[in-house]
Amino acid sequence: MTDKLYEATKKEVMSEHEEYVNADVPIEIWIERNKYLHQHIDMLTEELIKVRLDNKKLSKQIEDQIKQFRNTGGL
């Protein structure tokens, strides 16, 4: 008795063209989805950069406040 998964791994891998031909979804839809995903990744990247910059500003503010408290004897 042979394992079906093992037999499947012995077959050749399909090329990208063969995958598109055998796909249930037309290539135009894949292109649209890919475009949407790239836009979403770009948006998330920009948001992450803004959050990091904001985090640096807040860290600087906290450090300045701690220095001020230490200088005045609050801490």
ChimeraX commands (.cxc) that place a marker at each C-alpha (Angstrom):
marker #1 position 0.00,0.00,0.00 radius 0.5
marker #1 position 1.46,3.40,-0.97 radius 0.5
marker #1 position 0.72,6.71,0.60 radius 0.5
marker #1 position -1.11,9.15,-1.73 radius 0.5
marker #1 position 0.71,12.17,-0.30 radius 0.5
marker #1 position 4.07,10.51,-0.92 radius 0.5
marker #1 position 3.08,9.74,-4.51 radius 0.5
marker #1 position 1.98,13.35,-5.01 radius 0.5
marker #1 position 5.38,14.65,-3.89 radius 0.5
marker #1 position 7.12,12.55,-6.51 radius 0.5
marker #1 position 5.31,14.34,-9.36 radius 0.5
marker #1 position 6.78,17.35,-11.12 radius 0.5
marker #1 position 5.88,20.79,-9.84 radius 0.5
marker #1 position 3.63,22.78,-12.15 radius 0.5
marker #1 position 5.01,25.87,-13.81 radius 0.5
marker #1 position 3.40,29.23,-13.17 radius 0.5
marker #1 position 1.72,29.07,-16.58 radius 0.5
marker #1 position 0.27,25.61,-15.84 radius 0.5
marker #1 position -1.05,26.86,-12.51 radius 0.5
marker #1 position -2.84,29.75,-14.24 radius 0.5
marker #1 position -4.29,27.40,-16.87 radius 0.5
marker #1 position -5.54,24.94,-14.22 radius 0.5
marker #1 position -6.78,27.61,-11.81 radius 0.5
marker #1 position -10.47,27.99,-11.07 radius 0.5
marker #1 position -10.11,31.78,-10.99 radius 0.5
marker #1 position -9.27,33.74,-14.16 radius 0.5
marker #1 position -5.90,35.49,-14.32 radius 0.5
marker #1 position -7.55,38.93,-14.42 radius 0.5
marker #1 position -8.98,38.35,-10.96 radius 0.5
marker #1 position -5.54,37.25,-9.69 radius 0.5
marker #1 position -4.05,40.46,-11.08 radius 0.5
marker #1 position -6.72,42.57,-9.35 radius 0.5
marker #1 position -6.21,40.73,-6.05 radius 0.5
marker #1 position -2.46,41.12,-6.33 radius 0.5
marker #1 position -2.85,44.84,-7.01 radius 0.5
marker #1 position -5.15,45.24,-4.01 radius 0.5
marker #1 position -2.77,43.32,-1.74 radius 0.5
marker #1 position 0.19,45.45,-2.81 radius 0.5
marker #1 position -1.78,48.63,-2.11 radius 0.5
marker #1 position -2.78,47.29,1.29 radius 0.5
marker #1 position 0.83,46.38,2.13 radius 0.5
marker #1 position 1.98,49.88,1.10 radius 0.5
marker #1 position -0.71,51.44,3.31 radius 0.5
marker #1 position 0.30,49.29,6.29 radius 0.5
marker #1 position 3.96,50.14,5.72 radius 0.5
marker #1 position 3.21,53.86,5.75 radius 0.5
marker #1 position 1.12,53.47,8.91 radius 0.5
marker #1 position 3.92,51.53,10.59 radius 0.5
marker #1 position 6.44,54.25,9.74 radius 0.5
marker #1 position 4.12,56.90,11.23 radius 0.5
marker #1 position 3.65,54.84,14.40 radius 0.5
marker #1 position 7.41,54.41,14.79 radius 0.5
marker #1 position 8.01,58.14,14.37 radius 0.5
marker #1 position 5.27,58.89,16.90 radius 0.5
marker #1 position 6.81,56.37,19.29 radius 0.5
marker #1 position 10.20,58.12,19.02 radius 0.5
marker #1 position 8.59,61.50,19.74 radius 0.5
marker #1 position 6.75,60.14,22.78 radius 0.5
marker #1 position 9.91,58.47,24.09 radius 0.5
marker #1 position 11.76,61.76,23.79 radius 0.5
marker #1 position 8.97,63.60,25.63 radius 0.5
marker #1 position 9.02,61.06,28.47 radius 0.5
marker #1 position 12.81,61.29,28.78 radius 0.5
marker #1 position 12.59,65.10,28.91 radius 0.5
marker #1 position 9.90,64.98,31.60 radius 0.5
marker #1 position 11.91,62.52,33.69 radius 0.5
marker #1 position 14.98,64.78,33.42 radius 0.5
marker #1 position 12.86,67.76,34.46 radius 0.5
marker #1 position 11.49,65.89,37.49 radius 0.5
marker #1 position 14.99,64.81,38.50 radius 0.5
marker #1 position 16.32,68.35,38.18 radius 0.5
marker #1 position 13.49,69.78,40.31 radius 0.5
marker #1 position 13.82,67.03,42.90 radius 0.5
marker #1 position 10.47,65.40,42.11 radius 0.5
marker #1 position 12.10,62.00,41.72 radius 0.5
marker link #1:1,2 radius 0.2
marker link #1:2,3 radius 0.2
marker link #1:3,4 radius 0.2
marker link #1:4,5 radius 0.2
marker link #1:5,6 radius 0.2
marker link #1:6,7 radius 0.2
marker link #1:7,8 radius 0.2
marker link #1:8,9 radius 0.2
marker link #1:9,10 radius 0.2
marker link #1:10,11 radius 0.2
marker link #1:11,12 radius 0.2
marker link #1:12,13 radius 0.2
marker link #1:13,14 radius 0.2
marker link #1:14,15 radius 0.2
marker link #1:15,16 radius 0.2
marker link #1:16,17 radius 0.2
marker link #1:17,18 radius 0.2
marker link #1:18,19 radius 0.2
marker link #1:19,20 radius 0.2
marker link #1:20,21 radius 0.2
marker link #1:21,22 radius 0.2
marker link #1:22,23 radius 0.2
marker link #1:23,24 radius 0.2
marker link #1:24,25 radius 0.2
marker link #1:25,26 radius 0.2
marker link #1:26,27 radius 0.2
marker link #1:27,28 radius 0.2
marker link #1:28,29 radius 0.2
marker link #1:29,30 radius 0.2
marker link #1:30,31 radius 0.2
marker link #1:31,32 radius 0.2
marker link #1:32,33 radius 0.2
marker link #1:33,34 radius 0.2
marker link #1:34,35 radius 0.2
marker link #1:35,36 radius 0.2
marker link #1:36,37 radius 0.2
marker link #1:37,38 radius 0.2
marker link #1:38,39 radius 0.2
marker link #1:39,40 radius 0.2
marker link #1:40,41 radius 0.2
marker link #1:41,42 radius 0.2
marker link #1:42,43 radius 0.2
marker link #1:43,44 radius 0.2
marker link #1:44,45 radius 0.2
marker link #1:45,46 radius 0.2
marker link #1:46,47 radius 0.2
marker link #1:47,48 radius 0.2
marker link #1:48,49 radius 0.2
marker link #1:49,50 radius 0.2
marker link #1:50,51 radius 0.2
marker link #1:51,52 radius 0.2
marker link #1:52,53 radius 0.2
marker link #1:53,54 radius 0.2
marker link #1:54,55 radius 0.2
marker link #1:55,56 radius 0.2
marker link #1:56,57 radius 0.2
marker link #1:57,58 radius 0.2
marker link #1:58,59 radius 0.2
marker link #1:59,60 radius 0.2
marker link #1:60,61 radius 0.2
marker link #1:61,62 radius 0.2
marker link #1:62,63 radius 0.2
marker link #1:63,64 radius 0.2
marker link #1:64,65 radius 0.2
marker link #1:65,66 radius 0.2
marker link #1:66,67 radius 0.2
marker link #1:67,68 radius 0.2
marker link #1:68,69 radius 0.2
marker link #1:69,70 radius 0.2
marker link #1:70,71 radius 0.2
marker link #1:71,72 radius 0.2
marker link #1:72,73 radius 0.2
marker link #1:73,74 radius 0.2
marker link #1:74,75 radius 0.2
view
